[in-house]
Amino acid sequence: MAQVQLIMPKMGESITEATILHWLKKPGDKIELEESVLEVATDKVDTEVPSTHAGVLKELLAKEGEVVKVGSAIAILTTDAEEKVSTAPVIDKPVSEAKAATPTIAVAPVSSSTNGASHINDYKESNRFYSPLVKNIAKEENIAIAELETIEGTGAEGRLTKKDLLTYVENRKLGVAVKSVQHSVSVSSSPTRIPVSISGGDEIIEMDRMRKMIAERMLDSKRISPHVTSFVEADVTNIVFWRNKMKNEFQKREGDALTFTPIFIEAVALAIKDYPMINIQVDGDKIIKQKDINIGMAVALPSGNLIVPVIRQADQYNIAGLAKIVNDFAKRARENKLKPDELAGGTFTVSNVGSFGNVMGTPIIMQPQVAILALGAVQKKPSVIETPYGDAIAIRHKMFLSHSYDHRVVDGSLGGSFVRRVADYLERFDTNRLA
């Protein structure tokens, strides 16, 4: 029998670590090749990790809730050496060596200095868990272990999170008294909780991890960006008729459904090219004008939560190309198979509230973007139209576009003109084009 290490896999270029949510197997369990062994979470998505070998799970090297770096050993399996010789080389390492490779079990003292000041961070002497990310931030900000110990954590079992530490650092830069750390952090990051009235028949539901993350990010966005929303009603009658004419042919030719979403995303990408200052991000007092047009599309999960995969360089695709990407993202989102990198790098977001039967909405911006567009339901309405023989009333297909933007950097003129331009592209849609 040989021993092999199960390694935390690389889940995207921007992902360097992951949190172990739940072990699906326990020591002694038999594991097949590619069988899921554990669930992990990054700041982008939750996913399952399959086994790279068939064998028996011998030992777990990381606990649930632990943050592990990509490439680190997380478990040891025993395998049939003869079976593996003919297929792939087997890494046969002693258990003691495998344990030594496990992150966060033992961290050597780290010496750091800033402006001549120096200190030693020996995490062995602390009874508190600190993730590698928190340790790196502490090192960069020259925060000693003794100072870290005084910061109140809002994570599980009082764990210090990245947000807790960054809030503390920001308070210190702003001159907030750092000696009363627990008081200042709780006042700045945790609003006073209003008592909730609970009766005997009420059901108490614990938020899942994704819902907690969404809640935190939505609060952060409203705190960071002063939101303003502009509304425009667009006549999409030509688009409705064109899609009805083309959808069957498109399905036969491409093997994909032709929905309204790729048509709307194409119009958004065209409008962004006309108004590039919508495609920006804010970094402190700097404005970053993005070169690529990467449009995020909000997708509802079976749980009811939303996830936002990103169509990179959306302006480079025609409707057929956009349709394939949109359908693929929607399918894999429902199956929880999106990759972390597919959720990163967005420069503008589109949310289809019409899919819930809503006519308009006031969406919240995805930080660090500065704008988001909500698409309302397409409805038949009586409308006044101009004809060569005078005005007439006709039934038209109309929808509302709701554009929320960050008023720090996007004025009403730009925010309103942009959404009007999206509507113009929709209303001028060429019905003679091919999908």
DRENDO-1510 file (C-alpha; in Angstrom, 1 decimal, always signed):
<recs>
REC; n; res; u; v; w
REC; 1; MET; +0.0; +0.0; +0.0 .
REC; 2; ALA; +1.2; +3.5; -0.8 .
REC; 3; GLN; +0.2; +6.8; +0.6 .
REC; 4; VAL; -0.7; +9.8; -1.5 .
REC; 5; GLN; -1.7; +13.4; -0.6 .
REC; 6; LEU; -5.0; +15.0; -1.6 .
REC; 7; ILE; -4.1; +18.6; -2.6 .
REC; 8; MET; -6.2; +21.7; -2.4 .
REC; 9; PRO; -6.7; +22.3; -6.2 .
REC; 10; LYS; -6.3; +25.5; -8.1 .
REC; 11; MET; -9.8; +26.9; -8.7 .
REC; 12; GLY; -8.9; +29.9; -10.7 .
REC; 13; GLU; -6.1; +32.4; -11.4 .
REC; 14; SER; -7.3; +34.8; -8.8 .
REC; 15; ILE; -8.0; +32.2; -6.1 .
REC; 16; THR; -5.1; +31.5; -3.7 .
REC; 17; GLU; -7.0; +29.9; -0.8 .
REC; 18; ALA; -10.2; +28.3; +0.2 .
REC; 19; THR; -12.2; +27.5; +3.3 .
REC; 20; ILE; -13.1; +23.9; +4.1 .
REC; 21; LEU; -16.9; +23.8; +4.6 .
REC; 22; HIS; -17.7; +20.1; +5.1 .
REC; 23; TRP; -15.9; +16.8; +4.7 .
REC; 24; LEU; -18.1; +14.4; +2.7 .
REC; 25; LYS; -15.9; +11.5; +3.7 .
REC; 26; LYS; -14.4; +10.4; +7.0 .
REC; 27; PRO; -11.2; +8.4; +7.7 .
REC; 28; GLY; -11.6; +4.7; +6.8 .
REC; 29; ASP; -14.1; +5.5; +3.9 .
REC; 30; LYS; -13.3; +4.0; +0.5 .
REC; 31; ILE; -13.1; +6.7; -2.2 .
REC; 32; GLU; -13.4; +6.2; -6.0 .
REC; 33; LEU; -11.4; +8.2; -8.5 .
REC; 34; GLU; -13.1; +11.6; -9.1 .
REC; 35; GLU; -15.5; +11.1; -6.3 .
REC; 36; SER; -16.3; +14.2; -4.2 .
REC; 37; VAL; -14.4; +14.2; -0.9 .
REC; 38; LEU; -15.2; +17.6; +0.6 .
REC; 39; GLU; -16.9; +21.0; +0.0 .
REC; 40; VAL; -14.9; +24.2; +0.0 .
REC; 41; ALA; -15.7; +27.8; -0.3 .
REC; 42; THR; -13.9; +30.8; -1.8 .
REC; 43; ASP; -15.0; +34.4; -1.8 .
REC; 44; LYS; -16.6; +33.7; -5.2 .
REC; 45; VAL; -18.3; +30.3; -5.1 .
REC; 46; ASP; -18.9; +27.1; -3.1 .
REC; 47; THR; -17.8; +23.9; -4.8 .
REC; 48; GLU; -16.9; +20.2; -4.3 .
REC; 49; VAL; -13.4; +18.8; -4.5 .
REC; 50; PRO; -13.0; +15.4; -6.2 .
REC; 51; SER; -10.3; +12.8; -5.3 .
REC; 52; THR; -7.4; +12.5; -7.7 .
REC; 53; HIS; -6.8; +8.9; -6.7 .
REC; 54; ALA; -8.9; +5.8; -5.7 .
REC; 55; GLY; -8.2; +4.4; -2.3 .
REC; 56; VAL; -9.1; +4.7; +1.4 .
REC; 57; LEU; -9.1; +7.9; +3.3 .
REC; 58; LYS; -6.4; +7.5; +5.9 .
REC; 59; GLU; -6.2; +11.0; +7.6 .
REC; 60; LEU; -7.6; +14.5; +7.4 .
REC; 61; LEU; -4.9; +17.2; +7.5 .
REC; 62; ALA; -7.3; +20.1; +7.7 .
REC; 63; LYS; -10.4; +20.7; +9.7 .
REC; 64; GLU; -13.8; +22.1; +8.8 .
REC; 65; GLY; -13.7; +25.9; +8.9 .
REC; 66; GLU; -10.0; +26.0; +8.2 .
REC; 67; VAL; -8.6; +28.3; +5.5 .
REC; 68; VAL; -6.1; +26.4; +3.3 .
REC; 69; LYS; -3.8; +27.6; +0.6 .
REC; 70; VAL; -4.1; +26.3; -2.9 .
REC; 71; GLY; -1.5; +23.5; -3.4 .
REC; 72; SER; -1.4; +22.4; +0.3 .
REC; 73; ALA; -2.1; +18.9; +1.4 .
REC; 74; ILE; -5.5; +18.5; +3.0 .
REC; 75; ALA; -5.8; +14.7; +3.4 .
REC; 76; ILE; -3.9; +11.4; +3.0 .
REC; 77; LEU; -5.1; +8.4; +1.1 .
REC; 78; THR; -3.8; +4.9; +1.0 .
REC; 79; THR; -3.9; +3.3; -2.5 .
REC; 80; ASP; -2.9; +0.1; -4.2 .
REC; 81; ALA; +0.6; +0.9; -5.4 .
REC; 82; GLU; +0.5; -1.8; -8.1 .
REC; 83; GLU; -2.8; -0.3; -9.5 .
REC; 84; LYS; -1.2; +3.1; -9.7 .
REC; 85; VAL; +2.1; +2.2; -11.2 .
REC; 86; SER; +0.6; +1.7; -14.7 .
REC; 87; THR; -1.5; +4.9; -14.7 .
REC; 88; ALA; +0.3; +7.7; -12.9 .
REC; 89; PRO; +3.3; +8.2; -10.5 .
REC; 90; VAL; +2.4; +8.0; -6.9 .
REC; 91; ILE; +3.7; +10.4; -4.3 .
REC; 92; ASP; +4.7; +8.3; -1.4 .
REC; 93; LYS; +5.4; +10.6; +1.6 .
REC; 94; PRO; +5.5; +9.8; +5.3 .
REC; 95; VAL; +2.5; +11.0; +7.3 .
REC; 96; SER; +4.8; +13.2; +9.4 .
REC; 97; GLU; +6.0; +15.0; +6.2 .
REC; 98; ALA; +2.4; +15.4; +5.0 .
REC; 99; LYS; +1.4; +17.0; +8.3 .
REC; 100; ALA; +4.4; +19.4; +8.1 .
REC; 101; ALA; +3.0; +20.6; +4.7 .
REC; 102; THR; -0.4; +21.5; +6.2 .
REC; 103; PRO; -0.9; +25.3; +6.4 .
REC; 104; THR; -2.0; +27.1; +9.6 .
REC; 105; ILE; -1.2; +24.1; +11.9 .
REC; 106; ALA; +2.1; +25.7; +12.9 .
REC; 107; VAL; +3.3; +29.1; +11.7 .
REC; 108; ALA; +6.8; +30.3; +12.3 .
REC; 109; PRO; +7.5; +33.7; +13.9 .
REC; 110; VAL; +7.2; +36.4; +11.3 .
REC; 111; SER; +9.3; +39.5; +11.7 .
REC; 112; SER; +8.1; +42.7; +10.0 .
REC; 113; SER; +9.1; +46.3; +10.2 .
REC; 114; THR; +7.6; +49.6; +9.0 .
REC; 115; ASN; +9.3; +53.0; +9.4 .
REC; 116; GLY; +11.9; +51.5; +11.7 .
REC; 117; ALA; +9.4; +49.8; +14.0 .
REC; 118; SER; +9.7; +46.1; +14.4 .
REC; 119; HIS; +7.8; +43.3; +16.2 .
REC; 120; ILE; +7.5; +39.5; +16.3 .
REC; 121; ASN; +4.3; +37.8; +15.4 .
REC; 122; ASP; +4.4; +34.3; +17.0 .
REC; 123; TYR; +1.0; +32.8; +16.3 .
REC; 124; LYS; +1.9; +29.7; +18.3 .
REC; 125; GLU; +1.5; +31.6; +21.5 .
REC; 126; SER; -2.1; +32.6; +20.5 .
REC; 127; ASN; -5.1; +30.5; +21.3 .
REC; 128; ARG; -7.0; +32.3; +18.5 .
REC; 129; PHE; -7.2; +31.1; +14.9 .
REC; 130; TYR; -6.0; +33.6; +12.2 .
REC; 131; SER; -6.3; +32.8; +8.5 .
REC; 132; PRO; -3.3; +33.3; +6.2 .
REC; 133; LEU; -5.0; +36.3; +4.6 .
REC; 134; VAL; -5.5; +38.0; +8.0 .
REC; 135; LYS; -1.8; +37.3; +8.8 .
REC; 136; ASN; -0.6; +38.8; +5.6 .
REC; 137; ILE; -2.7; +41.9; +6.1 .
REC; 138; ALA; -1.4; +42.2; +9.7 .
REC; 139; LYS; +2.2; +41.9; +8.4 .
REC; 140; GLU; +1.6; +44.6; +5.8 .
REC; 141; GLU; +0.0; +46.9; +8.3 .
REC; 142; ASN; +2.7; +46.2; +10.9 .
REC; 143; ILE; +0.1; +45.0; +13.4 .
REC; 144; ALA; +1.6; +42.9; +16.2 .
REC; 145; ILE; +0.0; +39.7; +17.5 .
REC; 146; ALA; -0.7; +41.4; +20.8 .
REC; 147; GLU; -2.7; +44.1; +19.0 .
REC; 148; LEU; -4.5; +41.5; +16.9 .
REC; 149; GLU; -5.7; +39.8; +20.0 .
REC; 150; THR; -7.6; +42.9; +21.1 .
REC; 151; ILE; -9.6; +43.2; +17.8 .
REC; 152; GLU; -13.2; +41.9; +18.1 .
REC; 153; GLY; -14.0; +39.3; +15.4 .
REC; 154; THR; -17.4; +38.8; +13.8 .
REC; 155; GLY; -16.6; +35.4; +12.2 .
REC; 156; ALA; -17.6; +32.0; +13.4 .
REC; 157; GLU; -16.7; +31.5; +17.1 .
REC; 158; GLY; -15.3; +35.1; +17.2 .
REC; 159; ARG; -12.9; +34.5; +14.4 .
REC; 160; LEU; -11.2; +37.7; +13.0 .
REC; 161; THR; -12.2; +38.2; +9.4 .
REC; 162; LYS; -10.6; +40.2; +6.6 .
REC; 163; LYS; -13.4; +42.8; +6.9 .
REC; 164; ASP; -12.8; +43.1; +10.7 .
REC; 165; LEU; -9.1; +43.8; +10.2 .
REC; 166; LEU; -9.6; +46.2; +7.3 .
REC; 167; THR; -12.2; +48.1; +9.3 .
REC; 168; TYR; -9.8; +48.3; +12.2 .
REC; 169; VAL; -7.0; +49.5; +10.0 .
REC; 170; GLU; -9.3; +52.2; +8.4 .
REC; 171; ASN; -10.4; +53.4; +11.8 .
REC; 172; ARG; -6.8; +53.7; +12.9 .
REC; 173; LYS; -5.9; +55.7; +9.8 .
REC; 174; LEU; -8.9; +58.0; +10.4 .
REC; 175; GLY; -7.7; +58.7; +13.9 .
REC; 176; VAL; -10.3; +56.6; +15.8 .
REC; 177; ALA; -8.9; +55.7; +19.2 .
REC; 178; VAL; -7.3; +52.3; +18.8 .
REC; 179; LYS; -6.9; +51.6; +22.5 .
REC; 180; SER; -10.6; +51.0; +22.9 .
REC; 181; VAL; -10.5; +48.6; +20.0 .
REC; 182; GLN; -13.5; +46.4; +20.7 .
REC; 183; HIS; -15.7; +49.4; +21.3 .
REC; 184; SER; -14.7; +51.3; +18.2 .
REC; 185; VAL; -15.0; +48.3; +15.9 .
REC; 186; SER; -18.4; +47.3; +17.1 .
REC; 187; VAL; -19.7; +50.8; +16.8 .
REC; 188; SER; -18.3; +51.3; +13.3 .
REC; 189; SER; -19.2; +47.9; +11.7 .
REC; 190; SER; -22.1; +46.6; +13.7 .
REC; 191; PRO; -25.2; +48.8; +13.9 .
REC; 192; THR; -27.4; +48.6; +17.0 .
REC; 193; ARG; -29.6; +45.5; +16.8 .
REC; 194; ILE; -33.3; +46.1; +17.2 .
REC; 195; PRO; -34.9; +43.4; +19.3 .
REC; 196; VAL; -37.0; +41.0; +17.2 .
REC; 197; SER; -40.4; +39.9; +18.4 .
REC; 198; ILE; -40.8; +36.2; +18.3 .
REC; 199; SER; -43.9; +34.2; +19.1 .
REC; 200; GLY; -44.4; +30.5; +19.7 .
REC; 201; GLY; -45.4; +29.7; +16.1 .
REC; 202; ASP; -42.5; +31.5; +14.4 .
REC; 203; GLU; -39.8; +29.6; +12.6 .
REC; 204; ILE; -36.2; +30.6; +13.0 .
REC; 205; ILE; -34.1; +30.0; +9.9 .
REC; 206; GLU; -30.3; +30.2; +10.0 .
REC; 207; MET; -28.8; +32.1; +7.1 .
REC; 208; ASP; -26.6; +29.9; +4.9 .
REC; 209; ARG; -23.1; +31.0; +4.1 .
REC; 210; MET; -24.0; +32.5; +0.7 .
REC; 211; ARG; -26.9; +34.5; +2.1 .
REC; 212; LYS; -24.6; +35.9; +4.9 .
REC; 213; MET; -22.0; +36.9; +2.2 .
REC; 214; ILE; -24.7; +38.5; +0.0 .
REC; 215; ALA; -26.1; +40.5; +3.0 .
REC; 216; GLU; -22.6; +41.7; +3.9 .
REC; 217; ARG; -21.8; +42.8; +0.4 .
REC; 218; MET; -25.1; +44.6; -0.1 .
REC; 219; LEU; -24.6; +46.5; +3.1 .
REC; 220; ASP; -21.1; +47.4; +2.1 .
REC; 221; SER; -22.2; +48.7; -1.3 .
REC; 222; LYS; -24.9; +50.9; +0.1 .
REC; 223; ARG; -22.4; +52.3; +2.6 .
REC; 224; ILE; -19.7; +52.9; +0.0 .
REC; 225; SER; -21.8; +54.2; -2.9 .
REC; 226; PRO; -24.5; +56.9; -2.9 .
REC; 227; HIS; -27.1; +55.2; -5.1 .
REC; 228; VAL; -29.2; +57.0; -7.7 .
REC; 229; THR; -31.6; +55.3; -10.1 .
REC; 230; SER; -32.8; +56.5; -13.5 .
REC; 231; PHE; -35.7; +54.9; -15.3 .
REC; 232; VAL; -36.5; +54.7; -19.0 .
REC; 233; GLU; -39.3; +52.8; -20.8 .
REC; 234; ALA; -38.3; +51.1; -24.1 .
REC; 235; ASP; -40.5; +49.9; -26.9 .
REC; 236; VAL; -39.1; +46.4; -27.7 .
REC; 237; THR; -41.9; +45.4; -30.1 .
REC; 238; ASN; -39.5; +44.8; -33.0 .
REC; 239; ILE; -37.3; +42.6; -30.8 .
REC; 240; VAL; -40.3; +40.5; -29.7 .
REC; 241; PHE; -41.5; +39.9; -33.3 .
REC; 242; TRP; -37.9; +39.2; -34.5 .
REC; 243; ARG; -37.2; +36.7; -31.8 .
REC; 244; ASN; -40.5; +34.9; -32.4 .
REC; 245; LYS; -39.6; +34.6; -36.0 .
REC; 246; MET; -36.0; +33.4; -35.4 .
REC; 247; LYS; -36.2; +31.2; -32.3 .
REC; 248; ASN; -37.1; +27.9; -34.0 .
REC; 249; GLU; -34.5; +28.3; -36.7 .
REC; 250; PHE; -31.9; +29.3; -34.1 .
REC; 251; GLN; -32.7; +26.3; -32.0 .
REC; 252; LYS; -32.2; +23.9; -34.9 .
REC; 253; ARG; -29.0; +25.6; -36.1 .
REC; 254; GLU; -27.3; +26.3; -32.9 .
REC; 255; GLY; -28.9; +23.8; -30.5 .
REC; 256; ASP; -29.6; +26.6; -28.0 .
REC; 257; ALA; -32.6; +28.6; -27.0 .
REC; 258; LEU; -32.8; +32.2; -28.2 .
REC; 259; THR; -33.9; +34.3; -25.2 .
REC; 260; PHE; -34.1; +38.1; -24.8 .
REC; 261; THR; -31.1; +38.3; -22.5 .
REC; 262; PRO; -28.3; +38.1; -25.2 .
REC; 263; ILE; -30.1; +40.8; -27.2 .
REC; 264; PHE; -30.3; +43.1; -24.2 .
REC; 265; ILE; -26.6; +42.4; -23.3 .
REC; 266; GLU; -25.6; +43.4; -26.8 .
REC; 267; ALA; -27.4; +46.7; -26.5 .
REC; 268; VAL; -25.7; +47.3; -23.1 .
REC; 269; ALA; -22.3; +46.6; -24.6 .
REC; 270; LEU; -22.9; +49.0; -27.5 .
REC; 271; ALA; -24.1; +51.8; -25.0 .
REC; 272; ILE; -21.0; +51.3; -22.9 .
REC; 273; LYS; -18.8; +51.9; -25.9 .
REC; 274; ASP; -20.7; +55.1; -26.5 .
REC; 275; TYR; -20.4; +56.1; -22.8 .
REC; 276; PRO; -17.1; +54.5; -21.5 .
REC; 277; MET; -17.1; +56.5; -18.3 .
REC; 278; ILE; -19.8; +54.1; -17.1 .
REC; 279; ASN; -17.3; +51.3; -17.4 .
REC; 280; ILE; -15.1; +52.5; -14.5 .
REC; 281; GLN; -14.2; +51.5; -11.0 .
REC; 282; VAL; -13.2; +53.6; -8.0 .
REC; 283; ASP; -10.0; +53.0; -6.0 .
REC; 284; GLY; -9.8; +55.6; -3.2 .
REC; 285; ASP; -9.6; +59.0; -4.9 .
REC; 286; LYS; -8.6; +57.4; -8.3 .
REC; 287; ILE; -10.9; +56.4; -11.1 .
REC; 288; ILE; -9.9; +53.3; -13.1 .
REC; 289; LYS; -11.3; +53.4; -16.6 .
REC; 290; GLN; -11.6; +49.8; -17.7 .
REC; 291; LYS; -10.4; +48.8; -21.2 .
REC; 292; ASP; -12.5; +45.6; -21.4 .
REC; 293; ILE; -16.3; +45.5; -21.3 .
REC; 294; ASN; -17.0; +42.6; -19.0 .
REC; 295; ILE; -20.7; +42.3; -18.3 .
REC; 296; GLY; -22.0; +40.3; -15.3 .
REC; 297; MET; -25.4; +38.7; -15.5 .
REC; 298; ALA; -27.3; +37.9; -12.3 .
REC; 299; VAL; -28.5; +34.3; -12.3 .
REC; 300; ALA; -31.0; +32.9; -9.7 .
REC; 301; LEU; -29.9; +29.7; -8.0 .
REC; 302; PRO; -32.3; +27.0; -6.9 .
REC; 303; SER; -31.8; +28.2; -3.3 .
REC; 304; GLY; -33.2; +31.6; -4.3 .
REC; 305; ASN; -29.8; +33.3; -3.9 .
REC; 306; LEU; -28.2; +35.1; -6.8 .
REC; 307; ILE; -24.8; +34.6; -8.4 .
REC; 308; VAL; -23.2; +36.8; -11.1 .
REC; 309; PRO; -21.0; +35.1; -13.8 .
REC; 310; VAL; -19.2; +37.5; -16.0 .
REC; 311; ILE; -19.2; +37.6; -19.9 .
REC; 312; ARG; -15.7; +38.8; -20.6 .
REC; 313; GLN; -15.3; +41.2; -23.6 .
REC; 314; ALA; -19.0; +41.0; -24.2 .
REC; 315; ASP; -18.7; +43.6; -27.0 .
REC; 316; GLN; -16.8; +41.1; -29.1 .
REC; 317; TYR; -19.7; +38.6; -29.5 .
REC; 318; ASN; -22.7; +38.6; -31.8 .
REC; 319; ILE; -26.1; +37.5; -30.5 .
REC; 320; ALA; -25.4; +33.8; -31.3 .
REC; 321; GLY; -22.2; +33.9; -29.3 .
REC; 322; LEU; -23.8; +35.7; -26.4 .
REC; 323; ALA; -26.7; +33.3; -26.4 .
REC; 324; LYS; -24.4; +30.3; -26.0 .
REC; 325; ILE; -22.5; +31.9; -23.1 .
REC; 326; VAL; -25.7; +33.0; -21.4 .
REC; 327; ASN; -27.3; +29.6; -21.7 .
REC; 328; ASP; -24.2; +27.9; -20.5 .
REC; 329; PHE; -23.8; +30.1; -17.5 .
REC; 330; ALA; -27.5; +29.7; -16.5 .
REC; 331; LYS; -27.3; +25.9; -16.8 .
REC; 332; ARG; -24.0; +25.6; -14.8 .
REC; 333; ALA; -25.2; +28.0; -12.2 .
REC; 334; ARG; -28.2; +25.8; -11.5 .
REC; 335; GLU; -25.9; +22.8; -11.2 .
REC; 336; ASN; -23.4; +24.7; -9.0 .
REC; 337; LYS; -20.6; +24.1; -11.5 .
REC; 338; LEU; -19.4; +27.7; -12.2 .
REC; 339; LYS; -15.7; +28.3; -11.7 .
REC; 340; PRO; -14.5; +31.0; -9.3 .
REC; 341; ASP; -12.8; +32.9; -12.1 .
REC; 342; GLU; -16.0; +33.1; -14.1 .
REC; 343; LEU; -17.5; +35.2; -11.2 .
REC; 344; ALA; -14.6; +37.8; -11.2 .
REC; 345; GLY; -13.6; +40.8; -13.2 .
REC; 346; GLY; -17.0; +42.3; -14.0 .
REC; 347; THR; -17.1; +46.0; -15.0 .
REC; 348; PHE; -20.9; +46.4; -15.4 .
REC; 349; THR; -23.8; +44.2; -14.3 .
REC; 350; VAL; -27.2; +43.4; -15.7 .
REC; 351; SER; -30.0; +41.9; -13.6 .
REC; 352; ASN; -33.2; +40.6; -15.2 .
REC; 353; VAL; -35.9; +41.4; -12.6 .
REC; 354; GLY; -38.5; +40.8; -15.3 .
REC; 355; SER; -37.9; +37.1; -14.9 .
REC; 356; PHE; -39.7; +37.5; -11.5 .
REC; 357; GLY; -42.6; +39.3; -13.1 .
REC; 358; ASN; -41.3; +42.7; -11.8 .
REC; 359; VAL; -41.7; +45.8; -14.1 .
REC; 360; MET; -38.8; +47.7; -12.6 .
REC; 361; GLY; -36.4; +47.8; -9.6 .
REC; 362; THR; -33.7; +49.7; -7.9 .
REC; 363; PRO; -30.7; +47.3; -8.0 .
REC; 364; ILE; -27.7; +47.5; -5.7 .
REC; 365; ILE; -24.3; +48.1; -7.3 .
REC; 366; MET; -21.7; +45.2; -7.4 .
REC; 367; GLN; -18.6; +46.8; -5.9 .
REC; 368; PRO; -16.2; +48.0; -7.1 .
REC; 369; GLN; -18.3; +48.7; -10.2 .
REC; 370; VAL; -20.2; +52.0; -10.4 .
REC; 371; ALA; -23.4; +51.0; -12.2 .
REC; 372; ILE; -26.0; +48.2; -12.6 .
REC; 373; LEU; -29.0; +47.9; -15.0 .
REC; 374; ALA; -32.2; +46.1; -14.1 .
REC; 375; LEU; -34.4; +44.8; -17.0 .
REC; 376; GLY; -38.1; +44.8; -16.3 .
REC; 377; ALA; -40.8; +42.5; -17.6 .
REC; 378; VAL; -41.9; +42.9; -21.2 .
REC; 379; GLN; -45.6; +43.9; -21.2 .
REC; 380; LYS; -48.2; +44.7; -23.9 .
REC; 381; LYS; -49.5; +48.2; -23.6 .
REC; 382; PRO; -51.6; +50.6; -25.6 .
REC; 383; SER; -49.3; +53.3; -26.9 .
REC; 384; VAL; -49.4; +56.4; -29.2 .
REC; 385; ILE; -47.3; +55.8; -32.3 .
REC; 386; GLU; -46.6; +58.2; -35.2 .
REC; 387; THR; -47.7; +57.1; -38.7 .
REC; 388; PRO; -47.5; +58.9; -42.1 .
REC; 389; TYR; -51.3; +59.6; -41.6 .
REC; 390; GLY; -51.0; +61.0; -38.1 .
REC; 391; ASP; -50.8; +59.6; -34.6 .
REC; 392; ALA; -52.5; +56.3; -33.7 .
REC; 393; ILE; -53.0; +54.0; -30.8 .
REC; 394; ALA; -51.5; +50.6; -31.1 .
REC; 395; ILE; -50.6; +47.6; -28.8 .
REC; 396; ARG; -46.8; +47.7; -28.3 .
REC; 397; HIS; -44.4; +45.5; -26.2 .
REC; 398; LYS; -42.7; +47.7; -23.6 .
REC; 399; MET; -40.3; +47.3; -20.7 .
REC; 400; PHE; -38.7; +49.5; -18.1 .
REC; 401; LEU; -34.9; +49.8; -17.7 .
REC; 402; SER; -33.8; +50.8; -14.2 .
REC; 403; HIS; -30.2; +52.1; -14.0 .
REC; 404; SER; -28.6; +52.5; -10.5 .
REC; 405; TYR; -25.3; +54.3; -10.4 .
REC; 406; ASP; -22.7; +55.6; -8.0 .
REC; 407; HIS; -23.3; +59.3; -7.7 .
REC; 408; ARG; -19.8; +59.9; -6.4 .
REC; 409; VAL; -18.4; +59.5; -10.0 .
REC; 410; VAL; -21.5; +59.2; -12.2 .
REC; 411; ASP; -23.6; +62.3; -12.5 .
REC; 412; GLY; -27.3; +62.3; -13.4 .
REC; 413; SER; -26.5; +63.4; -17.0 .
REC; 414; LEU; -24.2; +60.4; -17.7 .
REC; 415; GLY; -26.4; +57.9; -15.8 .
REC; 416; GLY; -29.6; +59.0; -17.5 .
REC; 417; SER; -28.0; +59.4; -21.0 .
REC; 418; PHE; -26.5; +55.9; -20.8 .
REC; 419; VAL; -29.8; +54.1; -20.0 .
REC; 420; ARG; -31.5; +56.2; -22.7 .
REC; 421; ARG; -28.9; +55.0; -25.2 .
REC; 422; VAL; -29.5; +51.4; -24.2 .
REC; 423; ALA; -33.2; +51.9; -24.9 .
REC; 424; ASP; -32.4; +53.6; -28.3 .
REC; 425; TYR; -30.4; +50.5; -29.4 .
REC; 426; LEU; -33.3; +48.3; -28.4 .
REC; 427; GLU; -35.9; +50.4; -30.2 .
REC; 428; ARG; -33.7; +50.6; -33.4 .
REC; 429; PHE; -33.1; +46.9; -33.5 .
REC; 430; ASP; -32.6; +45.7; -37.1 .
REC; 431; THR; -35.3; +43.1; -37.8 .
REC; 432; ASN; -33.6; +42.1; -41.0 .
REC; 433; ARG; -30.5; +40.8; -39.3 .
REC; 434; LEU; -29.7; +37.1; -38.7 .
REC; 435; ALA; -29.1; +35.7; -35.2 .
</recs>
